[in-house]
Amino acid sequence: MLAMTVAMSASAEEAGGLTWSAPPEWAAQPPRPMRAATYKVPAAKGDAEDAELAVFYFGQGQGGAVDANVKRWVAQFQKPDGKPLEDKDAKTKQEKVNGLPVTTVEVKGTYAGGGPMMGPATPKTNFKLRGAIVEGPEGAIFYKLTGPEKTVNGAEKGFRKMVESVKPAAKK
């Protein structure tokens, strides 16, 4: 019965004219402001907390330029000595997935978050962010996975499969 429930929860999600499929072991969370979807990614063995994948869609022409978003995500992390990370501290890559431009980013360090309501109350050490910005015909969709480094590393294959599943939604 559990396997059937898990398999049924692997349905495709949709926002901004794009669809994607999240890994079945990632639990969809209740709706939250400004998010198209939120998933809880189970903690890796030894990690004290789960990771979270937040999916944002702000509308056509909204949400800012890809480079500005990458810079903002990198700025949410600090080096162990508390100094800010720089662009060179992040791994970024541009590619095409199902004909859509995709920019991926990977950054790790102390996660300080993105201001009120956007991050932890206290900085979290040994955290990592895996992000993907998919430029769709109705605007960009932002996929932001943050959590303990070990948990995010363990979710890498699922994250990659999800990004590779993004495609234009069927016309209705």
N, CA, C and O atoms as a DFTB+ gen file, in Angstrom:
688 C
 N C O
     1  1       0.819      -1.190       0.000
     2  2       0.000       0.000       0.000
     3  2       0.865       1.258       0.000
     4  3       0.575       2.213      -0.720
     5  1       1.941       1.258       0.818
     6  2       2.827       2.420       0.881
     7  2       3.455       2.679      -0.486
     8  3       3.521       3.828      -0.923
     9  1       3.915       1.637      -1.162
    10  2       4.527       1.810      -2.484
    11  2       3.533       2.434      -3.456
    12  3       3.905       3.274      -4.275
    13  1       2.271       2.024      -3.367
    14  2       1.257       2.582      -4.250
    15  2       1.037       4.069      -3.940
    16  3       0.897       4.879      -4.856
    17  1       1.006       4.421      -2.667
    18  2       0.831       5.817      -2.264
    19  2       1.997       6.650      -2.747
    20  3       1.796       7.745      -3.273
    21  1       3.221       6.153      -2.578
    22  2       4.409       6.871      -3.030
    23  2       4.376       7.037      -4.546
    24  3       4.658       8.125      -5.049
    25  1       4.042       5.997      -5.269
    26  2       3.998       6.071      -6.732
    27  2       2.954       7.081      -7.204
    28  3       3.176       7.795      -8.181
    29  1       1.825       7.140      -6.514
    30  2       0.771       8.070      -6.913
    31  2       1.177       9.517      -6.665
    32  3       0.691      10.419      -7.348
    33  1       2.069       9.755      -5.688
    34  2       2.463      11.119      -5.371
    35  2       3.522      11.654      -6.341
    36  3       3.945      12.802      -6.208
    37  1       3.952      10.858      -7.299
    38  2       4.975      11.277      -8.242
    39  2       4.377      11.981      -9.452
    40  3       4.920      11.892     -10.553
    41  1       3.281      12.668      -9.260
    42  2       2.610      13.338     -10.374
    43  2       3.373      14.581     -10.806
    44  3       4.133      15.159     -10.030
    45  1       3.162      14.978     -12.037
    46  2       3.826      16.164     -12.570
    47  2       3.205      17.420     -11.975
    48  3       2.006      17.472     -11.705
    49  1       4.033      18.411     -11.782
    50  2       3.589      19.718     -11.304
    51  2       3.625      20.664     -12.494
    52  3       4.222      20.350     -13.524
    53  1       2.988      21.823     -12.354
    54  2       2.911      22.750     -13.478
    55  2       2.881      24.192     -12.987
    56  3       2.226      24.511     -11.995
    57  1       3.607      25.064     -13.702
    58  2       3.576      26.510     -13.467
    59  2       4.189      27.186     -14.682
    60  3       5.119      26.657     -15.291
    61  1       3.676      28.338     -15.029
    62  2       4.268      29.133     -16.097
    63  2       4.370      28.430     -17.437
    64  3       5.288      28.701     -18.211
    65  1       3.439      27.531     -17.721
    66  2       3.454      26.834     -19.000
    67  2       4.464      25.697     -19.077
    68  3       4.707      25.156     -20.155
    69  1       5.060      25.328     -17.932
    70  2       6.011      24.217     -17.882
    71  2       5.522      23.173     -16.891
    72  3       4.813      23.490     -15.935
    73  1       5.907      21.927     -17.130
    74  2       5.619      20.854     -16.179
    75  2       6.932      20.216     -15.753
    76  3       7.941      20.316     -16.451
    77  1       6.908      19.560     -14.602
    78  2       8.059      18.820     -14.104
    79  2       7.544      17.700     -13.221
    80  3       6.390      17.712     -12.793
    81  1       8.405      16.735     -12.951
    82  2       8.078      15.631     -12.048
    83  2       9.113      15.586     -10.937
    84  3      10.304      15.404     -11.192
    85  1       8.654      15.751      -9.710
    86  2       9.543      15.665      -8.555
    87  2       9.719      14.199      -8.165
    88  3       8.822      13.387      -8.390
    89  1      10.866      13.858      -7.585
    90  2      11.058      12.479      -7.129
    91  2       9.973      12.078      -6.130
    92  3       9.553      12.896      -5.312
    93  1       9.520      10.829      -6.190
    94  2       8.422      10.396      -5.315
    95  2       8.763      10.460      -3.831
    96  3       7.862      10.587      -3.002
    97  1      10.052      10.376      -3.477
    98  2      10.408      10.422      -2.054
    99  2      10.424      11.854      -1.502
   100  3      10.597      12.049      -0.299
   101  1      10.248      12.838      -2.361
   102  2      10.158      14.226      -1.905
   103  2       8.694      14.529      -1.618
   104  3       7.848      14.405      -2.503
   105  1       8.398      14.918      -0.407
   106  2       7.013      15.148       0.010
   107  2       6.550      16.558      -0.357
   108  3       7.133      17.547       0.086
   109  1       5.493      16.636      -1.172
   110  2       4.907      17.936      -1.515
   111  2       4.339      18.557      -0.241
   112  3       3.685      17.884       0.556
   113  1       4.597      19.843      -0.064
   114  2       4.161      20.574       1.121
   115  2       2.949      21.442       0.781
   116  3       2.667      21.685      -0.392
   117  1       2.236      21.905       1.803
   118  2       1.078      22.770       1.553
   119  2       1.495      24.051       0.817
   120  3       2.656      24.453       0.889
   121  1       0.560      24.688       0.113
   122  2       0.871      25.923      -0.609
   123  2       1.470      26.983       0.320
   124  3       1.089      27.094       1.486
   125  1       2.417      27.759      -0.222
   126  2       3.044      28.850       0.517
   127  2       3.089      30.085      -0.369
   128  3       3.151      29.959      -1.592
   129  1       3.060      31.270       0.216
   130  2       3.092      32.499      -0.580
   131  2       4.297      32.549      -1.515
   132  3       5.397      32.135      -1.149
   133  1       4.085      33.048      -2.694
   134  2       5.120      33.265      -3.709
   135  2       5.713      31.982      -4.297
   136  3       6.659      32.060      -5.081
   137  1       5.194      30.821      -3.950
   138  2       5.775      29.566      -4.439
   139  2       4.783      28.815      -5.313
   140  3       3.584      28.774      -5.038
   141  1       5.318      28.225      -6.372
   142  2       4.509      27.349      -7.210
   143  2       4.397      25.977      -6.550
   144  3       3.390      25.285      -6.701
   145  1       5.450      25.590      -5.811
   146  2       5.466      24.297      -5.110
   147  2       6.588      24.311      -4.081
   148  3       7.543      25.079      -4.196
   149  1       6.460      23.456      -3.079
   150  2       7.499      23.257      -2.071
   151  2       7.555      21.773      -1.766
   152  3       6.521      21.123      -1.613
   153  1       8.767      21.236      -1.679
   154  2       8.961      19.818      -1.368
   155  2       9.910      19.685      -0.192
   156  3      10.881      20.431      -0.071
   157  1       9.613      18.717       0.680
   158  2      10.527      18.364       1.757
   159  2      11.372      17.195       1.260
   160  3      10.846      16.175       0.817
   161  1      12.692      17.363       1.341
   162  2      13.626      16.330       0.904
   163  2      14.190      15.680       2.172
   164  3      14.830      16.353       2.980
   165  1      13.955      14.377       2.350
   166  2      14.352      13.715       3.601
   167  2      15.845      13.862       3.892
   168  3      16.681      13.780       2.993
   169  1      16.158      14.080       5.171
   170  2      17.540      14.231       5.621
   171  2      18.341      12.959       5.360
   172  3      17.838      11.844       5.496
   173  1      19.587      13.159       4.984
   174  2      20.512      12.039       4.833
   175  2      20.865      11.527       6.236
   176  3      20.752      12.258       7.220
   177  1      21.290      10.276       6.308
   178  2      21.670       9.695       7.592
   179  2      22.751      10.570       8.230
   180  3      23.766      10.886       7.611
   181  1      22.504      10.949       9.477
   182  2      23.463      11.781      10.197
   183  2      23.145      13.271      10.170
   184  3      23.660      14.022      10.998
   185  1      22.296      13.718       9.222
   186  2      21.900      15.128       9.194
   187  2      20.715      15.343      10.126
   188  3      19.839      14.487      10.249
   189  1      20.705      16.492      10.774
   190  2      19.677      16.786      11.775
   191  2      18.383      17.314      11.170
   192  3      17.345      17.311      11.831
   193  1      18.434      17.765       9.929
   194  2      17.206      18.319       9.348
   195  2      17.082      17.992       7.870
   196  3      18.059      17.655       7.201
   197  1      15.852      18.100       7.381
   198  2      15.558      17.865       5.980
   199  2      16.039      19.044       5.136
   200  3      16.331      20.120       5.659
   201  1      16.115      18.831       3.852
   202  2      16.344      19.920       2.902
   203  2      14.983      20.336       2.351
   204  3      13.980      19.657       2.569
   205  1      14.960      21.450       1.641
   206  2      13.719      21.942       1.053
   207  2      13.973      22.377      -0.383
   208  3      14.964      23.040      -0.688
   209  1      13.059      21.989      -1.247
   210  2      13.083      22.477      -2.619
   211  2      11.912      23.428      -2.777
   212  3      10.752      23.035      -2.656
   213  1      12.230      24.678      -3.047
   214  2      11.208      25.696      -3.295
   215  2      11.180      25.981      -4.788
   216  3      12.227      26.165      -5.411
   217  1       9.985      26.017      -5.361
   218  2       9.795      26.318      -6.781
   219  2       9.053      27.650      -6.869
   220  3       7.956      27.805      -6.332
   221  1       9.670      28.597      -7.550
   222  2       9.091      29.937      -7.677
   223  2       8.738      30.232      -9.127
   224  3       9.494      29.909     -10.043
   225  1       7.579      30.850      -9.319
   226  2       7.186      31.378     -10.626
   227  2       6.481      32.700     -10.363
   228  3       5.465      32.747      -9.671
   229  1       7.032      33.778     -10.924
   230  2       6.506      35.114     -10.644
   231  2       5.692      35.696     -11.788
   232  3       5.039      36.725     -11.616
   233  1       5.720      35.058     -12.954
   234  2       4.983      35.557     -14.107
   235  2       5.943      35.990     -15.221
   236  3       7.146      36.149     -15.010
   237  1       5.373      36.170     -16.391
   238  2       6.171      36.531     -17.555
   239  2       6.864      37.873     -17.322
   240  3       6.227      38.848     -16.924
   241  1       8.180      37.916     -17.573
   242  2       8.947      39.139     -17.400
   243  2       9.198      39.508     -15.943
   244  3       9.717      40.591     -15.671
   245  1       8.846      38.641     -15.003
   246  2       9.003      38.914     -13.571
   247  2      10.086      38.022     -12.972
   248  3      10.488      37.025     -13.572
   249  1      10.546      38.392     -11.794
   250  2      11.506      37.551     -11.070
   251  2      12.951      37.939     -11.285
   252  3      13.835      37.397     -10.621
   253  1      13.219      38.863     -12.197
   254  2      14.590      39.328     -12.412
   255  2      15.371      38.482     -13.388
   256  3      14.965      37.381     -13.761
   257  1      16.507      39.029     -13.792
   258  2      17.389      38.358     -14.748
   259  2      18.034      37.129     -14.111
   260  3      18.203      37.062     -12.893
   261  1      18.386      36.170     -14.944
   262  2      19.009      34.935     -14.469
   263  2      20.264      35.260     -13.658
   264  3      20.417      34.771     -12.539
   265  1      21.167      36.084     -14.212
   266  2      22.416      36.402     -13.515
   267  2      22.169      37.054     -12.161
   268  3      22.868      36.752     -11.194
   269  1      21.181      37.945     -12.082
   270  2      20.867      38.614     -10.818
   271  2      20.386      37.604      -9.775
   272  3      20.717      37.732      -8.596
   273  1      19.617      36.613     -10.189
   274  2      19.145      35.586      -9.267
   275  2      20.289      34.698      -8.796
   276  3      20.357      34.346      -7.618
   277  1      21.184      34.334      -9.703
   278  2      22.348      33.533      -9.312
   279  2      23.164      34.308      -8.276
   280  3      23.558      33.746      -7.254
   281  1      23.418      35.586      -8.528
   282  2      24.176      36.414      -7.577
   283  2      23.466      36.486      -6.220
   284  3      24.117      36.423      -5.177
   285  1      22.153      36.616      -6.232
   286  2      21.399      36.696      -4.979
   287  2      21.515      35.378      -4.204
   288  3      21.703      35.384      -2.988
   289  1      21.405      34.258      -4.908
   290  2      21.532      32.965      -4.233
   291  2      22.921      32.802      -3.632
   292  3      23.052      32.353      -2.493
   293  1      23.956      33.158      -4.381
   294  2      25.335      33.054      -3.877
   295  2      25.505      33.950      -2.647
   296  3      26.162      33.560      -1.682
   297  1      24.916      35.147      -2.678
   298  2      25.036      36.103      -1.570
   299  2      24.352      35.607      -0.293
   300  3      24.586      36.165       0.779
   301  1      23.518      34.579      -0.386
   302  2      22.857      34.028       0.799
   303  2      23.783      33.112       1.594
   304  3      23.410      32.612       2.656
   305  1      24.997      32.893       1.074
   306  2      25.981      32.032       1.730
   307  2      27.215      32.825       2.120
   308  3      27.565      33.823       1.491
   309  1      27.868      32.347       3.186
   310  2      29.100      32.958       3.660
   311  2      30.176      31.888       3.776
   312  3      29.890      30.693       3.846
   313  1      31.433      32.356       3.793
   314  2      32.556      31.467       4.074
   315  2      32.551      31.164       5.572
   316  3      31.889      31.866       6.337
   317  1      33.289      30.116       6.008
   318  2      33.317      29.779       7.443
   319  2      33.738      30.953       8.340
   320  3      33.324      31.026       9.498
   321  1      34.556      31.867       7.811
   322  2      34.995      33.019       8.613
   323  2      33.970      34.155       8.617
   324  3      34.220      35.216       9.189
   325  1      32.808      33.931       7.973
   326  2      31.755      34.937       7.955
   327  2      31.831      35.911       6.789
   328  3      30.944      36.747       6.616
   329  1      32.884      35.808       5.991
   330  2      33.010      36.697       4.837
   331  2      32.080      36.224       3.722
   332  3      31.805      35.029       3.608
   333  1      31.597      37.150       2.903
   334  2      30.671      36.752       1.830
   335  2      31.368      35.906       0.766
   336  3      32.561      36.054       0.504
   337  1      30.589      35.025       0.170
   338  2      31.093      34.268      -0.973
   339  2      31.100      35.181      -2.186
   340  3      30.404      36.196      -2.224
   341  1      31.885      34.811      -3.161
   342  2      31.933      35.553      -4.416
   343  2      31.414      34.644      -5.521
   344  3      31.276      33.435      -5.336
   345  1      31.129      35.247      -6.676
   346  2      30.623      34.469      -7.813
   347  2      31.529      33.284      -8.130
   348  3      31.040      32.213      -8.490
   349  1      32.846      33.463      -7.999
   350  2      33.789      32.375      -8.324
   351  2      33.681      31.201      -7.355
   352  3      34.172      30.110      -7.646
   353  1      33.035      31.420      -6.194
   354  2      32.852      30.345      -5.225
   355  2      31.691      29.425      -5.587
   356  3      31.500      28.382      -4.961
   357  1      30.923      29.812      -6.590
   358  2      29.776      29.019      -7.029
   359  2      30.090      28.348      -8.358
   360  3      30.842      28.875      -9.178
   361  1      29.495      27.171      -8.553
   362  2      29.592      26.485      -9.850
   363  2      28.315      26.793     -10.612
   364  3      27.216      26.508     -10.136
   365  1      28.460      27.371     -11.790
   366  2      27.283      27.634     -12.622
   367  2      27.498      27.000     -13.992
   368  3      28.626      26.797     -14.441
   369  1      26.386      26.700     -14.632
   370  2      26.451      26.057     -15.943
   371  2      25.203      26.436     -16.729
   372  3      24.101      26.457     -16.180
   373  1      25.374      26.734     -18.013
   374  2      24.241      26.976     -18.903
   375  2      24.111      25.766     -19.825
   376  3      25.106      25.235     -20.318
   377  1      22.884      25.347     -20.046
   378  2      22.627      24.206     -20.923
   379  2      21.218      24.324     -21.487
   380  3      20.466      25.232     -21.135
   381  1      20.876      23.394     -22.363
   382  2      19.508      23.292     -22.889
   383  2      18.921      21.975     -22.400
   384  3      19.568      20.930     -22.464
   385  1      17.689      22.041     -21.912
   386  2      16.961      20.853     -21.487
   387  2      15.615      20.889     -22.195
   388  3      14.833      21.821     -22.011
   389  1      15.353      19.878     -23.000
   390  2      14.104      19.818     -23.773
   391  2      13.863      21.117     -24.544
   392  3      12.735      21.596     -24.651
   393  1      14.964      21.678     -25.082
   394  2      14.888      22.890     -25.893
   395  2      14.796      24.177     -25.091
   396  3      14.712      25.254     -25.682
   397  1      14.810      24.104     -23.765
   398  2      14.683      25.289     -22.914
   399  2      16.040      25.674     -22.315
   400  3      16.792      24.799     -21.884
   401  1      16.361      26.975     -22.284
   402  2      17.602      27.399     -21.627
   403  2      17.507      27.170     -20.114
   404  3      16.521      27.545     -19.479
   405  1      18.542      26.550     -19.552
   406  2      18.591      26.258     -18.123
   407  2      19.949      26.703     -17.582
   408  3      20.990      26.405     -18.167
   409  1      19.923      27.414     -16.466
   410  2      21.141      27.774     -15.753
   411  2      21.102      27.061     -14.415
   412  3      20.138      27.192     -13.661
   413  1      22.158      26.302     -14.120
   414  2      22.238      25.629     -12.825
   415  2      23.318      26.305     -11.991
   416  3      24.277      26.871     -12.516
   417  1      23.133      26.228     -10.685
   418  2      24.090      26.816      -9.748
   419  2      24.246      25.888      -8.555
   420  3      23.297      25.235      -8.122
   421  1      25.457      25.847      -8.040
   422  2      25.771      25.050      -6.855
   423  2      26.675      25.898      -5.972
   424  3      27.694      26.414      -6.430
   425  1      26.300      26.039      -4.708
   426  2      27.091      26.831      -3.768
   427  2      26.956      26.218      -2.379
   428  3      25.903      25.686      -2.026
   429  1      28.027      26.296      -1.596
   430  2      27.968      25.739      -0.242
   431  2      28.722      26.641       0.722
   432  3      29.572      27.440       0.329
   433  1      28.385      26.486       1.993
   434  2      29.011      27.285       3.045
   435  2      28.038      27.458       4.188
   436  3      27.263      26.556       4.503
   437  1      28.084      28.629       4.810
   438  2      27.156      28.962       5.877
   439  2      25.969      29.683       5.259
   440  3      26.123      30.749       4.663
   441  1      24.790      29.100       5.402
   442  2      23.579      29.651       4.796
   443  2      23.001      30.715       5.725
   444  3      22.606      30.429       6.855
   445  1      22.962      31.946       5.223
   446  2      22.428      33.050       6.015
   447  2      21.023      33.413       5.554
   448  3      20.338      34.193       6.216
   449  1      20.589      32.863       4.437
   450  2      19.236      33.106       3.946
   451  2      19.107      34.390       3.169
   452  3      20.087      35.090       2.916
   453  1      17.873      34.687       2.793
   454  2      17.615      35.821       1.924
   455  2      16.772      36.904       2.546
   456  3      15.946      37.506       1.859
   457  1      16.951      37.175       3.825
   458  2      16.184      38.246       4.444
   459  2      14.952      37.722       5.157
   460  3      14.770      36.512       5.291
   461  1      14.101      38.646       5.617
   462  2      12.915      38.242       6.367
   463  2      12.056      37.245       5.580
   464  3      11.804      37.442       4.391
   465  1      11.615      36.194       6.235
   466  2      10.742      35.160       5.675
   467  2      11.403      34.349       4.554
   468  3      10.737      33.523       3.930
   469  1      12.674      34.562       4.288
   470  2      13.310      33.887       3.164
   471  2      14.460      32.975       3.585
   472  3      15.114      32.390       2.722
   473  1      14.722      32.840       4.865
   474  2      15.833      31.996       5.266
   475  2      15.817      31.736       6.762
   476  3      14.877      32.120       7.458
   477  1      16.867      31.080       7.254
   478  2      16.902      30.722       8.664
   479  2      17.087      31.954       9.559
   480  3      17.661      32.958       9.136
   481  1      16.595      31.864      10.797
   482  2      16.755      32.956      11.763
   483  2      18.218      33.085      12.179
   484  3      18.709      34.188      12.419
   485  1      18.907      31.949      12.262
   486  2      20.335      31.967      12.562
   487  2      21.064      31.257      11.433
   488  3      20.548      30.286      10.879
   489  1      22.276      31.734      11.078
   490  2      23.019      31.101       9.985
   491  2      23.254      29.614      10.254
   492  3      23.441      29.195      11.396
   493  1      23.241      28.831       9.179
   494  2      23.403      27.381       9.284
   495  2      24.673      26.963       8.554
   496  3      24.823      27.208       7.357
   497  1      25.584      26.330       9.283
   498  2      26.854      25.905       8.709
   499  2      26.684      24.614       7.916
   500  3      25.727      23.861       8.102
   501  1      27.647      24.387       7.026
   502  2      27.670      23.168       6.197
   503  2      26.381      22.964       5.425
   504  3      25.860      21.851       5.354
   505  1      25.871      24.034       4.849
   506  2      24.676      23.976       4.017
   507  2      25.077      24.094       2.551
   508  3      26.186      24.510       2.215
   509  1      24.141      23.715       1.699
   510  2      24.397      23.752       0.264
   511  2      23.130      24.163      -0.465
   512  3      22.019      23.920       0.006
   513  1      23.308      24.775      -1.595
   514  2      22.201      25.139      -2.479
   515  2      22.478      24.555      -3.848
   516  3      23.573      24.703      -4.392
   517  1      21.472      23.888      -4.403
   518  2      21.469      23.454      -5.802
   519  2      20.292      24.187      -6.415
   520  3      19.162      24.056      -5.945
   521  1      20.543      24.940      -7.439
   522  2      19.467      25.683      -8.061
   523  2      19.442      25.490      -9.554
   524  3      20.452      25.151     -10.171
   525  1      18.282      25.707     -10.127
   526  2      18.121      25.686     -11.582
   527  2      17.107      26.755     -11.945
   528  3      16.057      26.882     -11.314
   529  1      17.438      27.517     -12.968
   530  2      16.521      28.521     -13.494
   531  2      16.208      28.102     -14.925
   532  3      17.085      28.081     -15.789
   533  1      14.951      27.773     -15.155
   534  2      14.505      27.308     -16.470
   535  2      13.740      28.451     -17.123
   536  3      12.745      28.935     -16.583
   537  1      14.211      28.875     -18.284
   538  2      13.586      29.985     -18.999
   539  2      12.525      29.435     -19.947
   540  3      12.833      28.925     -21.024
   541  1      11.267      29.552     -19.520
   542  2      10.146      29.053     -20.300
   543  2       9.484      30.153     -21.102
   544  3       9.791      31.329     -20.909
   545  1       8.582      29.791     -21.999
   546  2       7.912      30.770     -22.850
   547  2       7.036      31.763     -22.085
   548  3       6.760      32.854     -22.582
   549  1       6.598      31.392     -20.876
   550  2       5.769      32.294     -20.063
   551  2       6.534      32.883     -18.890
   552  3       5.933      33.419     -17.959
   553  1       7.864      32.785     -18.930
   554  2       8.696      33.307     -17.855
   555  2       9.522      32.218     -17.204
   556  3       9.322      31.030     -17.454
   557  1      10.459      32.642     -16.361
   558  2      11.378      31.706     -15.707
   559  2      10.723      31.008     -14.526
   560  3       9.880      31.570     -13.827
   561  1      11.143      29.759     -14.329
   562  2      10.781      28.991     -13.137
   563  2      12.097      28.780     -12.381
   564  3      13.112      28.403     -12.968
   565  1      12.060      29.027     -11.078
   566  2      13.243      28.955     -10.239
   567  2      13.113      27.772      -9.295
   568  3      12.163      27.705      -8.515
   569  1      14.062      26.831      -9.356
   570  2      14.092      25.656      -8.490
   571  2      15.266      25.838      -7.530
   572  3      16.416      25.898      -7.965
   573  1      14.987      25.925      -6.231
   574  2      16.021      26.210      -5.238
   575  2      15.984      25.151      -4.142
   576  3      15.074      25.128      -3.313
   577  1      16.982      24.277      -4.151
   578  2      17.121      23.214      -3.154
   579  2      18.163      23.652      -2.134
   580  3      19.323      23.858      -2.490
   581  1      17.767      23.799      -0.867
   582  2      18.701      24.173       0.191
   583  2      18.562      23.214       1.363
   584  3      17.471      22.737       1.675
   585  1      19.694      22.944       2.006
   586  2      19.677      22.074       3.172
   587  2      21.077      21.694       3.568
   588  3      22.045      22.191       2.993
   589  1      21.199      20.809       4.553
   590  2      22.517      20.325       4.949
   591  2      23.247      19.744       3.728
   592  3      22.642      19.084       2.882
   593  1      24.552      20.003       3.659
   594  2      25.328      19.609       2.467
   595  2      25.175      18.132       2.124
   596  3      24.994      17.786       0.956
   597  1      25.246      17.257       3.125
   598  2      25.146      15.818       2.865
   599  2      23.774      15.463       2.271
   600  3      23.683      14.646       1.355
   601  1      22.722      16.075       2.792
   602  2      21.369      15.805       2.299
   603  2      21.207      16.307       0.871
   604  3      20.640      15.609       0.030
   605  1      21.700      17.512       0.591
   606  2      21.598      18.066      -0.764
   607  2      22.422      17.217      -1.729
   608  3      21.982      16.949      -2.847
   609  1      23.615      16.790      -1.307
   610  2      24.420      15.903      -2.165
   611  2      23.673      14.609      -2.457
   612  3      23.699      14.115      -3.584
   613  1      23.006      14.056      -1.440
   614  2      22.241      12.816      -1.614
   615  2      21.033      12.988      -2.533
   616  3      20.556      12.023      -3.130
   617  1      20.544      14.218      -2.641
   618  2      19.380      14.508      -3.487
   619  2      19.793      14.902      -4.905
   620  3      18.932      15.205      -5.731
   621  1      21.078      14.902      -5.196
   622  2      21.584      15.377      -6.489
   623  2      20.953      14.650      -7.679
   624  3      20.513      15.293      -8.633
   625  1      20.904      13.319      -7.631
   626  2      20.339      12.567      -8.769
   627  2      18.862      12.906      -8.968
   628  3      18.412      13.095     -10.098
   629  1      18.112      12.981      -7.873
   630  2      16.696      13.329      -7.958
   631  2      16.493      14.736      -8.492
   632  3      15.592      14.984      -9.293
   633  1      17.343      15.663      -8.041
   634  2      17.255      17.040      -8.511
   635  2      17.533      17.091     -10.016
   636  3      16.820      17.758     -10.766
   637  1      18.563      16.389     -10.439
   638  2      18.937      16.383     -11.862
   639  2      17.814      15.781     -12.713
   640  3      17.476      16.319     -13.767
   641  1      17.237      14.663     -12.253
   642  2      16.121      14.048     -12.987
   643  2      14.935      14.995     -13.079
   644  3      14.276      15.076     -14.115
   645  1      14.664      15.713     -11.987
   646  2      13.557      16.658     -11.999
   647  2      13.813      17.769     -13.019
   648  3      12.922      18.116     -13.794
   649  1      15.024      18.326     -13.022
   650  2      15.357      19.381     -13.990
   651  2      15.234      18.841     -15.415
   652  3      14.719      19.526     -16.298
   653  1      15.702      17.629     -15.634
   654  2      15.614      17.037     -16.976
   655  2      14.172      16.719     -17.376
   656  3      13.891      16.521     -18.558
   657  1      13.256      16.667     -16.405
   658  2      11.848      16.385     -16.721
   659  2      11.074      17.641     -17.129
   660  3       9.954      17.542     -17.632
   661  1      11.668      18.826     -16.915
   662  2      10.952      20.076     -17.228
   663  2      10.741      20.188     -18.731
   664  3      11.669      20.043     -19.526
   665  1       9.471      20.456     -19.096
   666  2       9.139      20.606     -20.510
   667  2       7.888      21.475     -20.635
   668  3       7.151      21.650     -19.665
   669  1       7.653      22.011     -21.817
   670  2       6.430      22.796     -21.999
   671  2       5.192      21.939     -21.731
   672  3       5.124      20.772     -22.116
   673  1       4.232      22.548     -21.069
   674  2       2.965      21.858     -20.773
   675  2       2.196      21.638     -22.064
   676  3       2.321      22.413     -23.013
   677  1       1.410      20.589     -22.093
   678  2       0.564      20.308     -23.258
   679  2      -0.462      21.437     -23.413
   680  3      -1.026      21.916     -22.429
   681  1      -0.687      21.837     -24.619
   682  2      -1.690      22.893     -24.889
   683  2      -3.080      22.350     -24.563
   684  3      -3.406      21.205     -24.879
   685  1      -3.888      23.191     -23.929
   686  2      -5.227      22.739     -23.526
   687  2      -6.246      23.170     -24.545
   688  3      -7.434      22.887     -24.389
